[in-house]
Amino acid sequence: MEQKLYFKDYNEALKQNKLLGLKCRACGTITIPPKMACRQCGSPDMQVTEVKTDGKIVTFTTIFVGAEGRENEVPYTVVIVELEEGPWLMGNLEGIDPKAASIELIGKKVKMSTKVFPGDKYSPGETASPVFSLVN
Amino acid sequence: MKKVAVVGVGQTKFSGPQDKTQVELFAEAATDAIEGSNLKPKDIKALFLGNALGDFEEGQGMIASYAAENIGCMYVPTNRYEGACASASMAVRDAFMWVASGYYDIVLAGGIERAATMGTGMATRTFAMFSDSRYEFPSGITFPGVFAMLTYLYSKTYNVPLDKLREQMAKVSIQSYKHGSINPRAQFFGKNADMTVEKVLGSFVVCTPLTLHDCCPFSDGAAAVVLASEEVAKKLTKKPVYITGTGQSSSGPLINQKDFLPRIRSREISSQQAYKMAGRKPDDIDVCELHDCFSIATLIASESLGFFEYGKSGEAWEKGEADIGGKVAVNPSGGLKAKGHPIGATGAGQVYEVARQLRGEMEPDNQVPDAKIGMTDTLGGDCATIVNMILERGW
């Protein structure tokens, strides 16, 4: 069985700031990132849909010890955002001082853009990744 | 199913970077386990070996076959297990299954890792391979970063003010250091017994809000256990430790666990399987070696295992209820925090500790008096692989 949305197409769309998801015909849940089966009910009967990127910060951390090859990116802030339509996304929070990031961030509204992680020697290629910023 | 006993255990000292190869490390633990079982290598029918990152640590794949041949276990089937930090527990659990089925009567299980030898940068990169490489790692998430995010989420979900939560977490580390400091095979043996809340909170920030003393170290080490059927075990030892219950569960990327976090659904399912199989409940457990890769991970684990109420476990550490003499003794070995965390070996190291607790072989100040029922809990990746085992005295 073919998957309705593959990484490649999701990734290409994300590079254009377009977030693609899969809407389950059985239960209505939006699944992001793409999978073969609905994250809620397991049905493969899903259709590709463009998902609104508005959301709220669920949690975060500012990282001071980076992985080999990414040491010069620190400090940076990673967030999990809950989108208005339900799914969680992991990305970075920019436009703030990472060292000043505090628990007050949780619940704050954000908007999404993207950056491209070029990959390292263990990656099969570049990957788009969400970048969030606070909405005033 | 046949009853299955742990008849012998072995473990190297868990340590920082050291010069022995993985095969050499495993040989030390394995021969101790085999000799302690009153067996010879030729008696072993199969090897089940956890090894998460040997490819990166030594450029060595398929290590189980070399590990078996090295100790004189010739031509036996050998399986390598990779489930991140839960690798060795997967190996022990499958070894249990094969003996329980009656197919083999004596098997060797364990694990090896040289994570510390890789150094912090490479270890941080390879540990991050256990997050989703396509949808999570591009953000730069690290393994401590996952538990740092769960810390904030825990604080918000259960309305535990962050300052109070961090103090409770510090007390988890302090308890672990106290026990690890007198465990001769612990990475922090002889160290950090004088740890204070102020020192934990004031140490180097790895990723907010976690400091160095909230985090387990990178470690080298190996552990091994010999499992045997009941009829064989009775001939080998007067103190067989029976594995009476096991469970294992998995889940997907962290972001897909949104309906439950900071609860770990896979751990709830895995531990319930183990309790049901053993016919036991959380209150029956005298001693538990659980997966305290980070101080917050300890609190989360103890709640999913049913020892304490959700959002309340920090109070248990404040009151000593999770220490020897309390409701359940958690990590009297020092745990991953102080004993060390050679990831592919960790689960077998937990079985090593619980078996010695039930046999009454611990250092006096780390011994849980009259421990009869013990449990292990091992977590791999972003809470994506969980293995639990319940062990009981067979005498």
Chai-1 contact restraints between the chains, C-beta under 6 A:
chainA,res_idxA,chainB,res_idxB,connection_type,confidence,min_distance_angstrom,max_distance_angstrom,comment,restraint_id
A,F7,B,R134,contact,1.0,0.0,6.0,A-B,restraint_1
A,P33,B,Y135,contact,1.0,0.0,6.0,A-B,restraint_2
A,R39,B,N256,contact,1.0,0.0,6.0,A-B,restraint_3
A,T59,B,M149,contact,1.0,0.0,6.0,A-B,restraint_4
A,T59,B,Y152,contact,1.0,0.0,6.0,A-B,restraint_5
A,T59,B,L153,contact,1.0,0.0,6.0,A-B,restraint_6
A,T61,B,G145,contact,1.0,0.0,6.0,A-B,restraint_7
A,T61,B,A148,contact,1.0,0.0,6.0,A-B,restraint_8
A,T61,B,M149,contact,1.0,0.0,6.0,A-B,restraint_9
A,T61,B,C207,contact,1.0,0.0,6.0,A-B,restraint_10
A,T61,B,T208,contact,1.0,0.0,6.0,A-B,restraint_11
A,T62,B,T208,contact,1.0,0.0,6.0,A-B,restraint_12
A,I63,B,T142,contact,1.0,0.0,6.0,A-B,restraint_13
A,I63,B,G145,contact,1.0,0.0,6.0,A-B,restraint_14
A,I63,B,C207,contact,1.0,0.0,6.0,A-B,restraint_15
A,F64,B,V205,contact,1.0,0.0,6.0,A-B,restraint_16
A,V65,B,V206,contact,1.0,0.0,6.0,A-B,restraint_17
A,A67,B,T124,contact,1.0,0.0,6.0,A-B,restraint_18
A,A67,B,R125,contact,1.0,0.0,6.0,A-B,restraint_19
A,A67,B,A128,contact,1.0,0.0,6.0,A-B,restraint_20
A,E68,B,G121,contact,1.0,0.0,6.0,A-B,restraint_21
A,E68,B,M122,contact,1.0,0.0,6.0,A-B,restraint_22
A,E68,B,R125,contact,1.0,0.0,6.0,A-B,restraint_23
A,R70,B,G140,contact,1.0,0.0,6.0,A-B,restraint_24
A,E73,B,G140,contact,1.0,0.0,6.0,A-B,restraint_25
A,Y76,B,G140,contact,1.0,0.0,6.0,A-B,restraint_26
A,V78,B,S139,contact,1.0,0.0,6.0,A-B,restraint_27
A,V78,B,I141,contact,1.0,0.0,6.0,A-B,restraint_28
A,V78,B,G145,contact,1.0,0.0,6.0,A-B,restraint_29
A,W88,B,I255,contact,1.0,0.0,6.0,A-B,restraint_30
A,W88,B,K258,contact,1.0,0.0,6.0,A-B,restraint_31
A,M90,B,E136,contact,1.0,0.0,6.0,A-B,restraint_32
A,M90,B,S139,contact,1.0,0.0,6.0,A-B,restraint_33
A,M90,B,I255,contact,1.0,0.0,6.0,A-B,restraint_34
A,G91,B,S139,contact,1.0,0.0,6.0,A-B,restraint_35
A,N92,B,S139,contact,1.0,0.0,6.0,A-B,restraint_36
A,I103,B,Y152,contact,1.0,0.0,6.0,A-B,restraint_37
A,I103,B,L162,contact,1.0,0.0,6.0,A-B,restraint_38
A,I106,B,K156,contact,1.0,0.0,6.0,A-B,restraint_39
A,F117,B,P138,contact,1.0,0.0,6.0,A-B,restraint_40
A,T127,B,P138,contact,1.0,0.0,6.0,A-B,restraint_41
A,S129,B,P138,contact,1.0,0.0,6.0,A-B,restraint_42
A,S129,B,S139,contact,1.0,0.0,6.0,A-B,restraint_43
